[in-house]
Amino acid sequence: MPYKNRQDHIEWAQAYYRRHRGHLNKKSREYYRRHHEEILAWQRAYDRRYKLENPKKLVQHRIRYRDVLRMETFAAYGGPICICCGETEPTFLSLEHTRNDGAKSKSLHGSGLSLYRWLRSQDFPQDLGIEVLCLNCQFGRARSGGMCPHEGHIASLPKRSA
């Protein structure tokens, strides 16, 4: 039914959908069942074409996704701040396995983005011994037997020869 006012048409269409939702959903499911292969083929072709035509958009989307996921993960484990030195630059931050089971975790769940995805899928479990540290504090702890150089243990580090 043509309407002169667009808003009236939108309201009519929404009311129609509410009244006939069951029937419309049934028709939609039947159509999908009959044309499943065609729909999937069209979707695959569209995806391939979109990836070829928009590589920069896809890279930007992946970067945004990664950054949001990292910030969610950091927030779940104490916020985007190094618990040792207070560094807040997200580029320098990473997750530390306090139980020295990082290799085991990496073999089970992957590292980087794979680990962040797994943690989110598990609702960021708090019993894994994970904390946020900057890379300087992580490497410092690794080289000095668990004590960060910020904690006054810097004298035990080997001197570099020139």
DSSP file with accessible surface (Angstrom, degrees, kcal/mol):
  #  RESIDUE AA STRUCTURE BP1 BP2  ACC     N-H-->O    O-->H-N    N-H-->O    O-->H-N    TCO  KAPPA ALPHA  PHI   PSI    X-CA   Y-CA   Z-CA
    1    1 A M              0   0  147      0, 0.0     2,-0.2     0, 0.0    11,-0.1   0.000 360.0 360.0 360.0 117.6    0.0    0.0    0.0
    2    2 A P        -     0   0  131      0, 0.0     2,-0.4     0, 0.0     3,-0.1  -0.480 360.0-164.9 -71.6 136.4    1.7    3.2   -1.1
    3    3 A Y        -     0   0   81     -2,-0.2     6,-0.0     1,-0.1     3,-0.0  -0.945  22.3-149.5-119.6 143.6    2.1    5.9    1.5
    4    4 A K  S    S+     0   0  223     -2,-0.4     2,-0.6     1,-0.1    -1,-0.1   0.817  90.2  62.9 -77.2 -30.1    2.9    9.6    0.9
    5    5 A N  S  > S-     0   0   80      1,-0.2     4,-1.7    -3,-0.1     3,-0.2  -0.849  73.9-152.5-100.3 121.4    4.6    9.7    4.3
    6    6 A R  H  > S+     0   0  186     -2,-0.6     4,-2.4     1,-0.2     5,-0.2   0.885  95.4  56.1 -59.7 -41.0    7.7    7.5    4.6
    7    7 A Q  H  > S+     0   0   96      1,-0.2     4,-2.4     2,-0.2    -1,-0.2   0.901 104.8  52.6 -61.9 -39.1    7.3    7.1    8.4
    8    8 A D  H  > S+     0   0   71     -3,-0.2     4,-2.4     1,-0.2    -1,-0.2   0.906 109.3  50.3 -62.2 -39.8    3.7    5.9    7.9
    9    9 A H  H  X S+     0   0   74     -4,-1.7     4,-2.8     2,-0.2    -2,-0.2   0.922 109.5  50.1 -65.4 -42.6    5.0    3.2    5.5
   10   10 A I  H  X S+     0   0   46     -4,-2.4     4,-2.5     1,-0.2     5,-0.2   0.935 111.3  48.6 -61.5 -44.3    7.7    2.1    7.9
   11   11 A E  H  X S+     0   0   99     -4,-2.4     4,-2.3     1,-0.2    -1,-0.2   0.911 111.8  49.5 -63.2 -41.1    5.2    1.8   10.8
   12   12 A W  H  X S+     0   0   89     -4,-2.4     4,-2.7     2,-0.2    -2,-0.2   0.940 111.5  49.0 -62.7 -44.1    2.8   -0.2    8.5
   13   13 A A  H  X S+     0   0   41     -4,-2.8     4,-2.5     1,-0.2    -2,-0.2   0.904 111.5  49.0 -65.2 -40.7    5.6   -2.6    7.4
   14   14 A Q  H  X S+     0   0  100     -4,-2.5     4,-2.4     2,-0.2    -1,-0.2   0.921 112.3  47.8 -65.1 -42.0    6.7   -3.1   11.0
   15   15 A A  H  X S+     0   0   26     -4,-2.3     4,-2.3    -5,-0.2    -2,-0.2   0.918 111.4  51.3 -64.3 -40.9    3.2   -3.9   12.2
   16   16 A Y  H  X S+     0   0   89     -4,-2.7     4,-2.1     1,-0.2    -2,-0.2   0.930 110.2  49.1 -60.9 -45.6    2.7   -6.2    9.2
   17   17 A Y  H  X S+     0   0   98     -4,-2.5     4,-0.6     1,-0.2    -1,-0.2   0.921 110.3  50.7 -62.1 -43.7    5.9   -8.1   10.1
   18   18 A R  H >< S+     0   0  150     -4,-2.4     3,-0.6     1,-0.2     4,-0.2   0.910 113.0  46.2 -60.6 -41.1    4.8   -8.4   13.8
   19   19 A R  H 3< S+     0   0  155     -4,-2.3    -1,-0.2     1,-0.2    -2,-0.2   0.834 125.4  30.1 -69.6 -33.5    1.4   -9.8   12.8
   20   20 A H  H 3X S+     0   0   66     -4,-2.1     4,-2.7    -5,-0.2     5,-0.3   0.107  79.6 122.1-116.1  21.8    2.9  -12.3   10.2
   21   21 A R  H <X S+     0   0  117     -4,-0.6     4,-2.8    -3,-0.6     5,-0.3   0.904  75.3  49.9 -55.0 -48.4    6.3  -13.1   11.7
   22   22 A G  H  > S+     0   0   54     -4,-0.2     4,-2.1     1,-0.2    -1,-0.2   0.936 113.9  44.4 -58.8 -47.2    5.7  -16.9   12.0
   23   23 A H  H  > S+     0   0  108      1,-0.2     4,-2.4     2,-0.2    -1,-0.2   0.921 114.6  48.6 -64.6 -44.1    4.5  -17.2    8.4
   24   24 A L  H  X S+     0   0   48     -4,-2.7     4,-2.3     1,-0.2    -2,-0.2   0.903 111.5  49.3 -65.1 -41.6    7.3  -15.0    7.0
   25   25 A N  H  X S+     0   0   60     -4,-2.8     4,-2.5    -5,-0.3    -1,-0.2   0.902 110.3  51.7 -63.9 -39.2   10.0  -16.9    8.9
   26   26 A K  H  X S+     0   0  113     -4,-2.1     4,-2.4    -5,-0.3    -2,-0.2   0.936 110.5  47.8 -62.7 -45.1    8.6  -20.2    7.7
   27   27 A K  H  X S+     0   0  114     -4,-2.4     4,-2.5     1,-0.2    -1,-0.2   0.905 111.5  51.3 -61.6 -40.7    8.7  -19.0    4.0
   28   28 A S  H  X S+     0   0   78     -4,-2.3     4,-2.4     2,-0.2    -2,-0.2   0.923 110.4  47.9 -64.2 -44.5   12.3  -17.7    4.5
   29   29 A R  H  X S+     0   0  133     -4,-2.5     4,-2.5     2,-0.2    -2,-0.2   0.914 112.0  50.1 -62.5 -42.9   13.4  -21.0    5.9
   30   30 A E  H  X S+     0   0   69     -4,-2.4     4,-2.3     2,-0.2    -2,-0.2   0.924 110.4  49.5 -62.3 -44.1   11.8  -23.0    3.1
   31   31 A Y  H  X S+     0   0  116     -4,-2.5     4,-2.2     1,-0.2    -2,-0.2   0.935 111.4  49.3 -60.4 -44.7   13.4  -20.7    0.5
   32   32 A Y  H  < S+     0   0   96     -4,-2.4     4,-0.5     1,-0.2    -2,-0.2   0.915 109.9  51.3 -63.4 -42.1   16.8  -21.2    2.1
   33   33 A R  H >< S+     0   0  168     -4,-2.5     3,-0.6     1,-0.2    -1,-0.2   0.916 113.7  44.3 -60.6 -42.7   16.4  -25.0    2.2
   34   34 A R  H 3< S+     0   0  160     -4,-2.3    -1,-0.2     1,-0.2    -2,-0.2   0.839 125.7  31.1 -71.1 -33.2   15.5  -25.1   -1.5
   35   35 A H  T 3X S+     0   0   45     -4,-2.2     4,-2.6    -5,-0.2     5,-0.2   0.083  78.9 125.0-115.9  24.3   18.2  -22.7   -2.6
   36   36 A H  H <> S+     0   0   64     -3,-0.6     4,-2.5    -4,-0.5     5,-0.2   0.893  76.0  45.5 -52.7 -51.8   20.9  -23.4   -0.1
   37   37 A E  H  > S+     0   0  128      1,-0.2     4,-2.4    -4,-0.2    -1,-0.2   0.902 113.4  49.9 -63.7 -40.7   23.7  -24.3   -2.6
   38   38 A E  H  > S+     0   0  123      2,-0.2     4,-2.5     1,-0.2    -1,-0.2   0.917 111.3  49.1 -63.2 -43.0   23.0  -21.2   -4.7
   39   39 A I  H  X S+     0   0   38     -4,-2.6     4,-2.7     2,-0.2    -2,-0.2   0.933 112.3  47.5 -63.6 -45.6   23.0  -18.9   -1.7
   40   40 A L  H  X S+     0   0   41     -4,-2.5     4,-2.6    -5,-0.2    -1,-0.2   0.907 111.7  50.4 -63.5 -41.2   26.3  -20.3   -0.5
   41   41 A A  H  X S+     0   0   47     -4,-2.4     4,-2.4     2,-0.2    -1,-0.2   0.923 111.7  48.0 -62.2 -43.4   27.9  -20.1   -4.0
   42   42 A W  H  X S+     0   0  161     -4,-2.5     4,-2.7     1,-0.2    -2,-0.2   0.925 112.0  49.9 -63.1 -42.6   26.7  -16.4   -4.3
   43   43 A Q  H  X S+     0   0   84     -4,-2.7     4,-2.8     2,-0.2    -2,-0.2   0.910 111.0  48.7 -63.2 -43.0   28.1  -15.6   -0.8
   44   44 A R  H  X S+     0   0  120     -4,-2.6     4,-2.5     2,-0.2    -1,-0.2   0.927 113.0  47.6 -62.4 -44.2   31.5  -17.2   -1.6
   45   45 A A  H  X S+     0   0   34     -4,-2.4     4,-2.5     2,-0.2    -2,-0.2   0.924 112.9  48.9 -63.0 -43.0   31.7  -15.3   -4.8
   46   46 A Y  H  X S+     0   0   96     -4,-2.7     4,-3.0    -5,-0.2     5,-0.2   0.933 111.1  49.8 -62.5 -44.9   30.8  -12.1   -3.1
   47   47 A D  H  X S+     0   0   83     -4,-2.8     4,-2.6     1,-0.2    -2,-0.2   0.923 111.7  48.1 -60.8 -45.1   33.3  -12.6   -0.3
   48   48 A R  H  X S+     0   0  150     -4,-2.5     4,-2.0     2,-0.2    -1,-0.2   0.939 114.4  46.1 -60.5 -47.0   36.1  -13.3   -2.9
   49   49 A R  H  X S+     0   0  109     -4,-2.5     4,-2.4     1,-0.2    -2,-0.2   0.928 112.6  50.2 -62.6 -43.9   35.2  -10.2   -4.9
   50   50 A Y  H  X S+     0   0   73     -4,-3.0     4,-1.9     1,-0.2    -1,-0.2   0.921 109.7  50.9 -62.5 -41.4   35.0   -8.0   -1.8
   51   51 A K  H  < S+     0   0  124     -4,-2.6    -1,-0.2    -5,-0.2    -2,-0.2   0.884 113.0  45.9 -64.3 -37.6   38.4   -9.2   -0.5
   52   52 A L  H  < S+     0   0  144     -4,-2.0    -1,-0.2    -5,-0.2    -2,-0.2   0.873 117.9  42.2 -71.6 -36.7   40.0   -8.4   -3.9
   53   53 A E  H  < S+     0   0  127     -4,-2.4    -2,-0.2     1,-0.2    -1,-0.2   0.678 122.6  36.0 -84.8 -18.6   38.3   -5.0   -4.2
   54   54 A N     X  +     0   0   35     -4,-1.9     4,-2.0    -5,-0.2    -1,-0.2  -0.277  61.4 141.9-132.6  51.3   38.8   -3.9   -0.5
   55   55 A P  H  > S+     0   0   76      0, 0.0     4,-2.2     0, 0.0     5,-0.2   0.897  77.8  51.5 -64.1 -36.0   42.1   -5.1    0.8
   56   56 A K  H  > S+     0   0  168      1,-0.2     4,-2.6     2,-0.2     5,-0.2   0.907 108.4  51.1 -67.6 -40.2   42.8   -1.9    2.8
   57   57 A K  H  > S+     0   0  114      1,-0.2     4,-2.5     2,-0.2    -1,-0.2   0.909 110.2  50.2 -60.8 -41.3   39.4   -2.0    4.5
   58   58 A L  H  X S+     0   0   33     -4,-2.0     4,-2.5     2,-0.2    -2,-0.2   0.909 110.2  49.0 -66.2 -40.2   40.0   -5.6    5.5
   59   59 A V  H  X S+     0   0   74     -4,-2.2     4,-2.5     2,-0.2    -2,-0.2   0.937 112.3  48.5 -63.7 -45.1   43.4   -4.7    7.0
   60   60 A Q  H  X S+     0   0  112     -4,-2.6     4,-2.5     1,-0.2    -2,-0.2   0.911 111.3  50.7 -61.6 -39.6   41.9   -1.8    8.9
   61   61 A H  H  X S+     0   0  107     -4,-2.5     4,-2.8     1,-0.2    -1,-0.2   0.930 110.5  48.7 -63.9 -44.0   39.1   -4.0   10.2
   62   62 A R  H  X S+     0   0  146     -4,-2.5     4,-2.7     2,-0.2    -1,-0.2   0.903 111.8  49.2 -63.2 -41.5   41.5   -6.7   11.4
   63   63 A I  H  X S+     0   0   72     -4,-2.5     4,-2.6     2,-0.2    -2,-0.2   0.937 112.9  47.0 -62.9 -45.3   43.6   -4.1   13.1
   64   64 A R  H  X S+     0   0  145     -4,-2.5     4,-2.6     2,-0.2     5,-0.2   0.929 113.0  49.4 -61.4 -44.6   40.6   -2.6   14.8
   65   65 A Y  H  X S+     0   0   73     -4,-2.8     4,-2.6     1,-0.2     5,-0.2   0.933 112.2  47.9 -59.8 -47.4   39.3   -6.0   15.8
   66   66 A R  H  X S+     0   0  103     -4,-2.7     4,-2.7     1,-0.2    -2,-0.2   0.934 112.7  48.3 -60.9 -45.6   42.7   -7.0   17.3
   67   67 A D  H  X S+     0   0   65     -4,-2.6     4,-2.4     2,-0.2    -1,-0.2   0.912 112.7  47.5 -64.2 -42.2   43.0   -3.7   19.2
   68   68 A V  H  X S+     0   0   79     -4,-2.6     4,-2.5    -5,-0.2    -1,-0.2   0.934 113.3  48.5 -65.0 -43.1   39.5   -4.0   20.7
   69   69 A L  H  X S+     0   0    1     -4,-2.6     4,-2.4    -5,-0.2    -2,-0.2   0.916 111.3  50.0 -64.7 -41.5   40.1   -7.6   21.7
   70   70 A R  H  X S+     0   0   38     -4,-2.7     4,-3.0    -5,-0.2    -1,-0.2   0.932 111.6  48.2 -61.9 -43.6   43.5   -6.8   23.3
   71   71 A M  H  X S+     0   0   71     -4,-2.4     4,-2.6     1,-0.2    -2,-0.2   0.894 110.6  51.4 -66.8 -37.7   41.9   -4.0   25.3
   72   72 A E  H  X S+     0   0   72     -4,-2.5     4,-1.9     2,-0.2    -1,-0.2   0.925 112.5  47.0 -60.0 -44.2   39.0   -6.2   26.4
   73   73 A T  H  X S+     0   0    0     -4,-2.4     4,-1.2     2,-0.2    -2,-0.2   0.933 112.3  48.1 -66.0 -45.6   41.5   -8.8   27.5
   74   74 A F  H ><>S+     0   0    0     -4,-3.0     5,-2.8     1,-0.2     3,-0.6   0.917 110.2  52.9 -60.8 -41.7   43.7   -6.3   29.4
   75   75 A A  H ><5S+     0   0   65     -4,-2.6     3,-1.1     1,-0.2    -1,-0.2   0.888 106.8  53.0 -60.8 -37.4   40.6   -4.8   31.1
   76   76 A A  H 3<5S+     0   0   28     -4,-1.9    -1,-0.2     1,-0.3    -2,-0.2   0.768 111.0  47.3 -70.0 -23.9   39.6   -8.3   32.3
   77   77 A Y  T <<5S-     0   0   14     -4,-1.2    55,-0.6    -3,-0.6    -1,-0.3  -0.151 141.2 -60.1-113.0  38.0   43.1   -8.9   33.8
   78   78 A G  T < 5S-     0   0   62     -3,-1.1    -3,-0.2    53,-0.1    -2,-0.1   0.432  89.0 -75.2 109.0  -1.2   43.5   -5.6   35.7
   79   79 A G      < -     0   0   14     -5,-2.8     2,-2.6    -6,-0.2    -4,-0.1  -0.111  66.7 -55.7  99.6 164.6   43.3   -2.9   33.0
   80   80 A P  S    S+     0   0   48      0, 0.0     2,-0.3     0, 0.0    -1,-0.1  -0.365 100.4 102.0 -80.2  66.1   45.7   -1.8   30.3
   81   81 A I  S    S-     0   0   74     -2,-2.6     2,-0.3    -7,-0.2     7,-0.2  -0.987  77.8-111.3-149.1 136.6   48.5   -1.0   32.8
   82   82 A C     >  -     0   0    3      5,-2.4     4,-1.3    -2,-0.3    51,-0.2  -0.530  21.9-146.6 -67.2 127.6   51.7   -2.9   33.7
   83   83 A I  T  4 S+     0   0   91     49,-2.1    -1,-0.2    -2,-0.3    50,-0.1   0.655  93.6  45.0 -73.8 -10.8   51.3   -4.1   37.2
   84   84 A C  T  4 S+     0   0   34     48,-0.2    -1,-0.1     3,-0.1    49,-0.1   0.913 131.7   8.3 -95.7 -55.7   55.0   -3.7   37.8
   85   85 A C  T  4 S-     0   0   51      2,-0.1    -2,-0.1    66,-0.0    48,-0.0   0.538  93.6-116.4-109.3 -11.1   56.1   -0.3   36.4
   86   86 A G     <  +     0   0   34     -4,-1.3    -3,-0.1     1,-0.2    47,-0.0   0.585  49.7 167.1  87.1  11.0   52.7    1.3   35.5
   87   87 A E        -     0   0   68      1,-0.1    -5,-2.4    -6,-0.1    -1,-0.2  -0.333  12.9-178.1 -59.7 135.3   53.4    1.5   31.7
   88   88 A T        +     0   0   87     -7,-0.2    -1,-0.1     5,-0.0     5,-0.1   0.448  40.9 115.6-118.4  -2.7   50.1    2.3   29.9
   89   89 A E    >>  -     0   0   81      1,-0.2     3,-1.6     2,-0.1     4,-0.6  -0.580  57.7-148.8 -70.9 113.4   51.1    2.3   26.3
   90   90 A P  G >4 S+     0   0   43      0, 0.0     3,-1.0     0, 0.0    -1,-0.2   0.811  92.5  65.1 -57.5 -29.0   49.1   -0.6   24.8
   91   91 A T  G 34 S+     0   0   98      1,-0.3    -2,-0.1    -3,-0.0    -3,-0.0   0.837 104.9  45.2 -62.3 -30.3   51.7   -1.3   22.2
   92   92 A F  G <4 S+     0   0  104     -3,-1.6    43,-2.1    42,-0.1    -1,-0.3   0.539  97.6  94.2 -89.6  -9.5   54.2   -2.3   25.0
   93   93 A L  E <<  +A  134   0A   3     -3,-1.0     2,-0.3    -4,-0.6    41,-0.2  -0.576  42.2 155.0 -92.1 150.5   51.8   -4.4   27.0
   94   94 A S  E     -A  133   0A  21     39,-2.5    39,-2.4    -2,-0.2     2,-0.4  -0.933  43.8 -86.1-155.3 177.0   51.2   -8.2   26.9
   95   95 A L  E     -A  132   0A  16     -2,-0.3     2,-0.4    37,-0.2    37,-0.2  -0.749  34.5-156.1 -95.4 139.7   50.0  -11.0   29.0
   96   96 A E  E     -A  131   0A  38     35,-3.1    35,-2.0    -2,-0.4     2,-0.8  -0.932  12.5-139.8-114.9 134.6   52.4  -12.8   31.4
   97   97 A H  E >   -A  130   0A  30     -2,-0.4     3,-1.4    33,-0.2     5,-0.3  -0.845  14.3-165.7 -91.4 108.3   51.8  -16.3   32.7
   98   98 A T  T 3  S+     0   0   62     31,-3.3    -1,-0.1    -2,-0.8    32,-0.1   0.673  83.4  59.1 -73.1 -15.5   52.8  -16.1   36.3
   99   99 A R  T 3  S-     0   0  139     30,-0.5    -1,-0.3    29,-0.3    31,-0.1   0.257 110.5-117.2 -94.5   9.6   53.0  -19.9   36.8
  100  100 A N  S <  S+     0   0  149     -3,-1.4     3,-0.2     1,-0.1    -2,-0.1   0.845  82.0 121.5  56.0  37.5   55.7  -20.3   34.0
  101  101 A D     >  +     0   0   48      1,-0.1     4,-2.4     2,-0.1     5,-0.2  -0.002  25.0 119.4-114.6  29.3   53.3  -22.4   32.0
  102  102 A G  H  > S+     0   0   24     -5,-0.3     4,-2.7     1,-0.2     5,-0.2   0.878  73.4  52.9 -62.9 -37.5   53.3  -20.1   28.9
  103  103 A A  H  > S+     0   0   82      2,-0.2     4,-2.2     1,-0.2    -1,-0.2   0.923 110.7  47.2 -66.2 -40.5   54.7  -22.8   26.6
  104  104 A K  H  > S+     0   0  134      2,-0.2     4,-1.8     1,-0.2    -2,-0.2   0.935 113.5  48.2 -64.8 -44.8   51.9  -25.2   27.7
  105  105 A S  H  X S+     0   0   16     -4,-2.4     4,-3.2     1,-0.2     5,-0.5   0.906 110.1  52.7 -61.6 -41.0   49.3  -22.5   27.2
  106  106 A K  H  X S+     0   0  125     -4,-2.7     4,-1.7     1,-0.2    -1,-0.2   0.902 108.9  49.0 -63.9 -39.7   50.7  -21.7   23.8
  107  107 A S  H  < S+     0   0   97     -4,-2.2    -1,-0.2    -5,-0.2    -2,-0.2   0.846 119.7  38.5 -69.3 -30.9   50.5  -25.3   22.6
  108  108 A L  H  < S+     0   0  112     -4,-1.8    -2,-0.2    -5,-0.2    -1,-0.2   0.889 136.2  12.0 -83.8 -43.9   46.9  -25.6   23.8
  109  109 A H  H  < S-     0   0   51     -4,-3.2     9,-0.2     1,-0.3    -3,-0.2   0.399  97.6-123.6-120.1  -1.5   45.4  -22.2   22.9
  110  110 A G     <  -     0   0   24     -4,-1.7    -1,-0.3    -5,-0.5     2,-0.3  -0.296  31.4 -87.2  83.2-172.5   47.9  -20.5   20.6
  111  111 A S  S >  S+     0   0   64     -4,-0.1     3,-1.3     4,-0.1     4,-0.2  -0.848  80.7   4.7-132.4 168.6   49.5  -17.1   21.3
  112  112 A G  T 3> S+     0   0   38     -2,-0.3     4,-2.4     1,-0.3     3,-0.3  -0.328 131.7   4.8  61.7-128.6   48.6  -13.5   20.6
  113  113 A L  H 3> S+     0   0   50      1,-0.2     4,-2.7     2,-0.2    -1,-0.3   0.866 132.1  56.1 -60.1 -37.2   45.2  -13.1   19.0
  114  114 A S  H <> S+     0   0   59     -3,-1.3     4,-2.3     1,-0.2    -1,-0.2   0.922 109.6  46.3 -62.0 -42.7   44.4  -16.8   19.3
  115  115 A L  H  > S+     0   0   12     -3,-0.3     4,-2.9     2,-0.2    -2,-0.2   0.929 111.6  50.9 -65.6 -43.2   45.0  -16.7   23.0
  116  116 A Y  H  X S+     0   0   20     -4,-2.4     4,-2.2     1,-0.2    -2,-0.2   0.912 111.1  49.0 -61.8 -41.4   42.9  -13.5   23.4
  117  117 A R  H  X S+     0   0  110     -4,-2.7     4,-2.4     2,-0.2    -1,-0.2   0.919 112.0  48.4 -62.5 -44.3   40.0  -15.1   21.5
  118  118 A W  H  X S+     0   0   66     -4,-2.3     4,-1.4    -9,-0.2    -2,-0.2   0.930 110.2  51.0 -63.5 -44.0   40.2  -18.3   23.6
  119  119 A L  H  <>S+     0   0    0     -4,-2.9     5,-3.1     1,-0.2     3,-0.3   0.918 111.5  47.9 -59.6 -43.5   40.3  -16.2   26.9
  120  120 A R  H ><5S+     0   0   82     -4,-2.2     3,-2.0     1,-0.2    -1,-0.2   0.918 108.0  54.6 -64.8 -39.8   37.2  -14.3   25.7
  121  121 A S  H 3<5S+     0   0   75     -4,-2.4    -1,-0.2     1,-0.3    -2,-0.2   0.785 110.1  47.9 -65.0 -23.8   35.4  -17.5   24.8
  122  122 A Q  T 3<5S-     0   0   97     -4,-1.4    -1,-0.3    -3,-0.3    -2,-0.2   0.192 121.7-108.5 -97.6  12.4   36.0  -18.7   28.3
  123  123 A D  T < 5 -     0   0  142     -3,-2.0    -3,-0.2     1,-0.2    -2,-0.1   0.884  65.3 -68.8  61.0  39.2   34.8  -15.5   29.9
  124  124 A F      < -     0   0   35     -5,-3.1    -1,-0.2    -6,-0.1    -4,-0.1   0.932  63.1-139.1  49.6  69.6   38.3  -14.4   30.9
  125  125 A P        -     0   0   26      0, 0.0     3,-0.5     0, 0.0    -1,-0.1  -0.303   9.8-156.1 -60.7 137.9   39.0  -17.0   33.6
  126  126 A Q  S >  S+     0   0  130      1,-0.2     3,-0.6     2,-0.1     4,-0.2   0.524  81.1  72.2 -93.1  -6.9   40.8  -15.5   36.6
  127  127 A D  T 3  S+     0   0  110      1,-0.2    -1,-0.2     2,-0.1     0, 0.0   0.250  72.7  86.1 -95.8  16.5   42.4  -18.8   37.9
  128  128 A L  T 3  S-     0   0   47     -3,-0.5   -29,-0.3     2,-0.1    -1,-0.2   0.510  98.1-116.4 -93.6  -6.0   45.0  -19.1   35.1
  129  129 A G    <   +     0   0   15     -3,-0.6   -31,-3.3     1,-0.2   -30,-0.5   0.929  60.8 152.2  71.2  45.0   47.7  -16.9   36.7
  130  130 A I  E     +A   97   0A  20    -33,-0.2     2,-0.3    -4,-0.2    -1,-0.2  -0.901  14.5 168.0-111.6 135.9   47.7  -14.3   33.9
  131  131 A E  E     -A   96   0A  42    -35,-2.0   -35,-3.1    -2,-0.4     2,-0.5  -0.951  36.9-105.2-140.5 163.2   48.6  -10.7   34.5
  132  132 A V  E     +A   95   0A   0    -55,-0.6   -49,-2.1    -2,-0.3     2,-0.3  -0.790  45.0 162.3 -93.3 125.1   49.4   -7.6   32.3
  133  133 A L  E     -A   94   0A   0    -39,-2.4   -39,-2.5    -2,-0.5     2,-0.1  -0.968  38.3-114.6-135.1 154.0   53.0   -6.6   32.1
  134  134 A C  E  >  -A   93   0A   3     -2,-0.3     4,-2.3   -41,-0.2   -41,-0.2  -0.479  35.9-110.7 -79.5 162.0   55.0   -4.5   29.7
  135  135 A L  H  > S+     0   0   65    -43,-2.1     4,-2.9     1,-0.2     5,-0.3   0.861 116.4  58.5 -65.7 -32.8   57.6   -6.3   27.6
  136  136 A N  H  > S+     0   0  126      1,-0.2     4,-2.6     2,-0.2    -1,-0.2   0.942 109.4  43.6 -60.5 -46.8   60.5   -4.6   29.5
  137  137 A C  H  > S+     0   0    0      2,-0.2     4,-2.6     1,-0.2     5,-0.2   0.899 113.3  52.7 -67.5 -36.8   59.2   -6.0   32.8
  138  138 A Q  H  X S+     0   0   31     -4,-2.3     4,-2.1     2,-0.2    -2,-0.2   0.958 114.3  40.5 -62.1 -49.7   58.6   -9.4   31.2
  139  139 A F  H  X S+     0   0  125     -4,-2.9     4,-2.3     1,-0.2    -2,-0.2   0.890 113.9  54.4 -67.6 -38.8   62.1   -9.7   29.8
  140  140 A G  H  X S+     0   0    9     -4,-2.6     4,-1.4    -5,-0.3     7,-0.2   0.925 110.2  46.3 -59.7 -44.0   63.6   -8.2   32.9
  141  141 A R  H  <>S+     0   0   40     -4,-2.6     5,-3.3     1,-0.2     6,-0.4   0.900 111.6  52.2 -64.9 -40.3   61.9  -10.9   35.0
  142  142 A A  H ><5S+     0   0   82     -4,-2.1     3,-0.7    -5,-0.2    -2,-0.2   0.902 113.3  43.5 -64.2 -38.2   63.0  -13.6   32.6
  143  143 A R  H 3<5S+     0   0  153     -4,-2.3    -1,-0.2     1,-0.2    -2,-0.2   0.710 116.8  45.2 -81.5 -20.8   66.6  -12.6   32.7
  144  144 A S  T ><5S-     0   0   13     -4,-1.4     3,-0.9     3,-0.2    -1,-0.2   0.017 118.4 -95.9-117.3  29.3   66.8  -12.0   36.5
  145  145 A G  T < 5S-     0   0   76     -3,-0.7    -3,-0.2     1,-0.2    -4,-0.1   0.846  87.1 -41.9  68.7  34.9   65.1  -15.1   37.8
  146  146 A G  T 3 <S+     0   0   47     -5,-3.3     2,-0.5     1,-0.3    -1,-0.2   0.324 110.8 111.1  98.7 -11.1   61.6  -13.7   38.4
  147  147 A M    <   -     0   0   75     -3,-0.9    -1,-0.3    -6,-0.4    -3,-0.2  -0.872  63.4-133.3 -99.6 128.8   62.6  -10.3   39.8
  148  148 A C    > > -     0   0    0     -2,-0.5     3,-2.2     1,-0.1     5,-0.9  -0.531  16.6-124.5 -76.7 143.2   61.9   -7.3   37.7
  149  149 A P  G > >S+     0   0   32      0, 0.0     3,-1.5     0, 0.0     5,-0.5   0.817 111.8  65.7 -56.6 -26.0   64.7   -4.7   37.4
  150  150 A H  G 3 5S+     0   0  111      1,-0.3   -13,-0.0     2,-0.1    -2,-0.0   0.717  91.9  63.5 -66.7 -20.2   62.2   -2.1   38.7
  151  151 A E  G < 5S-     0   0   93     -3,-2.2    -1,-0.3     1,-0.0    -3,-0.0   0.166 126.1 -95.8 -91.4  15.0   62.1   -4.0   42.0
  152  152 A G  T < 5S+     0   0   69     -3,-1.5     3,-0.3     1,-0.1    -2,-0.1   0.631  96.2 112.9  88.0  15.5   65.8   -3.3   42.7
  153  153 A H  T > < +     0   0   70     -5,-0.9     3,-1.1     1,-0.2     4,-0.2   0.138  37.2 112.1-104.4  20.9   67.3   -6.4   41.3
  154  154 A I  G > < +     0   0  108     -5,-0.5     3,-1.4     1,-0.2    -1,-0.2   0.792  62.6  69.6 -69.6 -23.6   69.1   -4.8   38.4
  155  155 A A  G 3  S+     0   0   88     -3,-0.3    -1,-0.2     1,-0.3    -2,-0.1   0.780  90.3  61.9 -67.1 -24.3   72.6   -5.4   39.8
  156  156 A S  G <  S+     0   0   67     -3,-1.1    -1,-0.3   -12,-0.1    -2,-0.2   0.594  79.4 105.4 -81.0  -7.5   72.3   -9.1   39.2
  157  157 A L  S <  S-     0   0   40     -3,-1.4   -13,-0.1    -4,-0.2     2,-0.1  -0.481  82.3-106.0 -72.0 140.7   72.0   -8.7   35.5
  158  158 A P        -     0   0   89      0, 0.0     2,-0.2     0, 0.0    -1,-0.1  -0.375  34.3-116.2 -66.2 143.0   75.1   -9.6   33.5
  159  159 A K        -     0   0  187     -3,-0.1     2,-0.4    -2,-0.1    -3,-0.0  -0.591  24.4-125.8 -78.8 140.1   77.0   -6.6   32.1
  160  160 A R        -     0   0  227     -2,-0.2     2,-0.3     1,-0.0    -1,-0.0  -0.707  20.3-132.6 -85.6 135.2   77.2   -6.3   28.3
  161  161 A S              0   0  117     -2,-0.4    -1,-0.0     1,-0.1     0, 0.0  -0.677 360.0 360.0 -86.8 144.5   80.7   -6.1   26.9
  162  162 A A              0   0  153     -2,-0.3    -1,-0.1     0, 0.0     0, 0.0  -0.074 360.0 360.0 -78.7 360.0   81.3   -3.3   24.4
